[in-house]
Amino acid sequence: MRLSSRLPHSFAPNALSALLTELRSESREVLDLTVSNPTQCGFTYPEAEIRTALSLPAMLDYDPDSQGSRAAREAIAAHHGHGLTPEELLLTASTSEGYGLLFKLLGDPGDEVLVPSPSYPLFDWLARLEGLQARSVPSYFHDRWHLDLGGLEAALTARTRAIVVVNPNNPTGHFLSSVEWSGLTDFCARHGLALLVDEVFSGYALEAADDCLRTVLADPAPPCPVFLLSGLSKVAALPQIKLGWVAVRGPGAAEHLEALAFLADQYLSVSASAQAAAPALLALAPALRTQVLARLRSNLAHLDEALAASPHLSRLPVEGGWSVLLRRPAVDADEACALRLLREASVLVHPGSFFDLTGDGHLVLSLLTPETVFCKGLSRTLPLI
Ligand SMILES: Cc1ncc(COP(=O)(O)O)c(C=O)c1O
């Protein structure tokens, strides 16, 4: 039987994953410097409070609201501030599900979305599974990262429906500047495009300059439709709860919310326990973010110390987020370098190409990595890069 052409032609793992599986099957200890799952990074979670939040009486009641429970939306609106109201919010089972709903809302099969790259690698598939095509438009680095508005204009076609930006970006850490925000929203308004802004990492500012836009909700009346995505997976370091949300602003917001609620109503996928727990979990979130931020800062300091002894290597500034880009002489392809580090030093790092970084010369490290693993991984790998 023929399966949908939206699926990959092959489910075979890429060369890096295949080598990782091989090494692990030989019981080789691999130092993973790509970890993104905070529940496995040695943070101290307030277990009793989390268990209590997940067993509130409200979880026994099934009284679905297609936008999500009002109490949860009130807590999320309060978490964001900037005048966000519960009416402007729709709950999802994850940020990924939010993308699925938005791509269904905005596009017909064959339509396109533009993604300033490098960026979160899941976009290609999330778009394709909804029948859309994600087209990358490289951003450029000049002291800091910059969106290429000219490149976005050149990539426009009659099928372009939206632009997807991550603020701050994964993996570059680039926060939009206020100037970029007005350029981008004007551009979208002129061309009838929606703007999707993923702010899952916005609570993790590290080396952000004053003109970095910490949240696009600071703009109460953007000139184009704006859909902000976020969720507990990064906001509270709780990916297993499976709770995300979409905030809707700009022209047509009420109709867009009505249509999104219709789409969400076909699935009603957010569990009652996640919704009932949301206010209590959001109350725990600042303390969890403090732990994560301390880890990110310590690892950045460890990296700087190690780089001081490796003059051929450097790192890019990290305005925010959980990753850092290591710059290296491109004597071989980044993927070949990552394979070599895994084979020879048993250390896993991501090549820049994994995030659609053009050209070679970059490796991506996760600053979430437990500190002892991070330091050991650096001392094993830096001499080999
Ligand atoms: C930019 C970005 N958005 C969303 C997610 C995942 O969010 P969720 O677990 O809510 O689907 C990630 C995960 O790494 C991410 O990097």
The ligand as a MOL file (V3000), in Angstrom:
LIG
                    3D

  0  0  0     0  0            999 V3000
M  V30 BEGIN CTAB
M  V30 COUNTS 16 16 0 0 0
M  V30 BEGIN ATOM
M  V30 1 C 12.2960 26.7220 19.1360 0
M  V30 2 C 11.5750 25.5770 19.7770 0
M  V30 3 N 10.2340 25.5710 19.8420 0
M  V30 4 C 9.5710 24.5640 20.4200 0
M  V30 5 C 10.2310 23.4940 20.9920 0
M  V30 6 C 9.4890 22.3640 21.6160 0
M  V30 7 O 8.3920 22.7380 22.3260 0
M  V30 8 P 7.2680 21.6670 22.7290 0
M  V30 9 O 7.9310 20.6410 23.6100 0
M  V30 10 O 6.2800 22.4930 23.4600 0
M  V30 11 O 6.7060 21.0910 21.4620 0
M  V30 12 C 11.6230 23.4550 20.9500 0
M  V30 13 C 12.3490 22.3210 21.5170 0
M  V30 14 O 13.5480 22.2290 21.5450 0
M  V30 15 C 12.3090 24.5180 20.3210 0
M  V30 16 O 13.6530 24.5050 20.2380 0
M  V30 END ATOM
M  V30 BEGIN BOND
M  V30 1 1 1 2
M  V30 2 1 2 3
M  V30 3 2 2 15
M  V30 4 2 3 4
M  V30 5 1 4 5
M  V30 6 1 5 6
M  V30 7 2 5 12
M  V30 8 1 6 7
M  V30 9 1 7 8
M  V30 10 2 8 9
M  V30 11 1 8 10
M  V30 12 1 8 11
M  V30 13 1 12 13
M  V30 14 1 12 15
M  V30 15 2 13 14
M  V30 16 1 15 16
M  V30 END BOND
M  V30 END CTAB
M  END
